[in-house]
């Protein structure tokens, strides 16, 4: 699959690999997966699912809003 973007990221001192699938067949929106690099990151991800989802959505999937715009624009 050629439409995969891979990024290394750190959230609260835990390292993850983020894979963003731009044009996944059968999906209408951007799809992503996160892979923890170690056991501690795995435990953190399990306990903080909503926080990680918010960080990824705001910082990696969408561009920040400009003044006067309602919805975020896609990357």
NUKEVEX-865184 format. One record per residue (C-alpha): residue number from 1; residue in three letters; chain; x, z, y. Coordinates in Angstrom, 2 decimals. Layout:
<site resi="NUM" resn="ala" chain="A" c1="X" c3="Z" c2="Y"/>
...
This chain:
<site resi="1" resn="unk" chain="A" c1="0.00" c3="0.00" c2="0.00"/>
<site resi="2" resn="unk" chain="A" c1="1.57" c3="-1.06" c2="3.26"/>
<site resi="3" resn="unk" chain="A" c1="-0.69" c3="0.77" c2="5.70"/>
<site resi="4" resn="unk" chain="A" c1="0.76" c3="4.25" c2="5.16"/>
<site resi="5" resn="unk" chain="A" c1="2.44" c3="6.23" c2="7.91"/>
<site resi="6" resn="unk" chain="A" c1="4.62" c3="9.13" c2="6.74"/>
<site resi="7" resn="unk" chain="A" c1="5.67" c3="11.94" c2="9.07"/>
<site resi="8" resn="unk" chain="A" c1="7.56" c3="15.17" c2="8.56"/>
<site resi="9" resn="unk" chain="A" c1="5.99" c3="18.05" c2="10.42"/>
<site resi="10" resn="unk" chain="A" c1="6.40" c3="21.79" c2="10.82"/>
<site resi="11" resn="unk" chain="A" c1="3.51" c3="24.17" c2="11.37"/>
<site resi="12" resn="unk" chain="A" c1="4.30" c3="27.88" c2="11.79"/>
<site resi="13" resn="unk" chain="A" c1="7.79" c3="27.46" c2="10.28"/>
<site resi="14" resn="unk" chain="A" c1="6.41" c3="25.69" c2="7.18"/>
<site resi="15" resn="unk" chain="A" c1="7.41" c3="22.09" c2="6.46"/>
<site resi="16" resn="unk" chain="A" c1="4.93" c3="19.45" c2="5.34"/>
<site resi="17" resn="unk" chain="A" c1="4.85" c3="15.71" c2="4.74"/>
<site resi="18" resn="unk" chain="A" c1="1.85" c3="14.01" c2="6.34"/>
<site resi="19" resn="unk" chain="A" c1="0.64" c3="10.66" c2="4.99"/>
<site resi="20" resn="unk" chain="A" c1="-1.84" c3="8.76" c2="7.15"/>
<site resi="21" resn="unk" chain="A" c1="-3.74" c3="5.89" c2="5.52"/>
<site resi="22" resn="unk" chain="A" c1="-4.86" c3="3.46" c2="8.23"/>
<site resi="23" resn="unk" chain="A" c1="-6.89" c3="0.96" c2="6.23"/>
<site resi="24" resn="unk" chain="A" c1="-7.87" c3="2.70" c2="3.01"/>
<site resi="25" resn="unk" chain="A" c1="-10.31" c3="0.59" c2="1.03"/>
<site resi="26" resn="unk" chain="A" c1="-13.82" c3="2.05" c2="1.06"/>
<site resi="27" resn="unk" chain="A" c1="-13.15" c3="4.49" c2="3.92"/>
<site resi="28" resn="unk" chain="A" c1="-14.59" c3="3.93" c2="7.37"/>
<site resi="29" resn="unk" chain="A" c1="-12.33" c3="6.40" c2="9.18"/>
<site resi="30" resn="unk" chain="A" c1="-8.65" c3="7.31" c2="9.16"/>
<site resi="31" resn="unk" chain="A" c1="-7.75" c3="9.16" c2="5.96"/>
<site resi="32" resn="unk" chain="A" c1="-4.80" c3="11.54" c2="5.57"/>
<site resi="33" resn="unk" chain="A" c1="-3.13" c3="13.84" c2="3.06"/>
<site resi="34" resn="unk" chain="A" c1="-0.66" c3="16.66" c2="3.57"/>
<site resi="35" resn="unk" chain="A" c1="2.02" c3="17.67" c2="1.06"/>
<site resi="36" resn="unk" chain="A" c1="3.77" c3="21.05" c2="1.38"/>
<site resi="37" resn="unk" chain="A" c1="7.53" c3="20.98" c2="0.77"/>
<site resi="38" resn="unk" chain="A" c1="7.75" c3="24.39" c2="-0.91"/>
<site resi="39" resn="unk" chain="A" c1="5.67" c3="27.17" c2="-2.45"/>
<site resi="40" resn="unk" chain="A" c1="5.43" c3="29.20" c2="0.77"/>
<site resi="41" resn="unk" chain="A" c1="4.09" c3="26.17" c2="2.64"/>
<site resi="42" resn="unk" chain="A" c1="1.57" c3="25.65" c2="-0.17"/>
<site resi="43" resn="unk" chain="A" c1="0.27" c3="29.20" c2="0.21"/>
<site resi="44" resn="unk" chain="A" c1="0.11" c3="28.80" c2="3.98"/>
<site resi="45" resn="unk" chain="A" c1="-1.83" c3="25.54" c2="3.68"/>
<site resi="46" resn="unk" chain="A" c1="-4.30" c3="27.08" c2="1.25"/>
<site resi="47" resn="unk" chain="A" c1="-4.99" c3="29.99" c2="3.60"/>
<site resi="48" resn="unk" chain="A" c1="-5.07" c3="27.98" c2="6.86"/>
<site resi="49" resn="unk" chain="A" c1="-6.90" c3="24.76" c2="6.00"/>
<site resi="50" resn="unk" chain="A" c1="-8.98" c3="24.59" c2="9.18"/>
<site resi="51" resn="unk" chain="A" c1="-6.01" c3="25.32" c2="11.49"/>
<site resi="52" resn="unk" chain="A" c1="-3.89" c3="22.62" c2="9.84"/>
<site resi="53" resn="unk" chain="A" c1="-6.77" c3="20.14" c2="10.06"/>
<site resi="54" resn="unk" chain="A" c1="-7.16" c3="20.86" c2="13.78"/>
<site resi="55" resn="unk" chain="A" c1="-3.42" c3="20.48" c2="14.45"/>
<site resi="56" resn="unk" chain="A" c1="-3.21" c3="17.18" c2="12.57"/>
<site resi="57" resn="unk" chain="A" c1="-6.34" c3="15.78" c2="14.18"/>
<site resi="58" resn="unk" chain="A" c1="-5.27" c3="16.68" c2="17.72"/>
<site resi="59" resn="unk" chain="A" c1="-1.54" c3="15.93" c2="17.52"/>
<site resi="60" resn="unk" chain="A" c1="-1.12" c3="13.16" c2="14.93"/>
<site resi="61" resn="unk" chain="A" c1="-4.34" c3="11.17" c2="14.49"/>
<site resi="62" resn="unk" chain="A" c1="-5.72" c3="10.74" c2="17.98"/>
<site resi="63" resn="unk" chain="A" c1="-4.24" c3="10.19" c2="21.42"/>
<site resi="64" resn="unk" chain="A" c1="-5.00" c3="12.91" c2="23.98"/>
<site resi="65" resn="unk" chain="A" c1="-7.97" c3="12.44" c2="26.30"/>
<site resi="66" resn="unk" chain="A" c1="-7.46" c3="11.08" c2="29.77"/>
<site resi="67" resn="unk" chain="A" c1="-9.53" c3="12.53" c2="32.58"/>
<site resi="68" resn="unk" chain="A" c1="-13.04" c3="11.14" c2="32.54"/>
<site resi="69" resn="unk" chain="A" c1="-13.08" c3="10.16" c2="28.85"/>
<site resi="70" resn="unk" chain="A" c1="-15.39" c3="11.88" c2="26.39"/>
<site resi="71" resn="unk" chain="A" c1="-13.99" c3="11.07" c2="22.97"/>
<site resi="72" resn="unk" chain="A" c1="-10.36" c3="10.83" c2="21.84"/>
<site resi="73" resn="unk" chain="A" c1="-9.04" c3="7.34" c2="21.21"/>
<site resi="74" resn="unk" chain="A" c1="-7.50" c3="6.42" c2="17.88"/>
<site resi="75" resn="unk" chain="A" c1="-3.78" c3="5.87" c2="17.46"/>
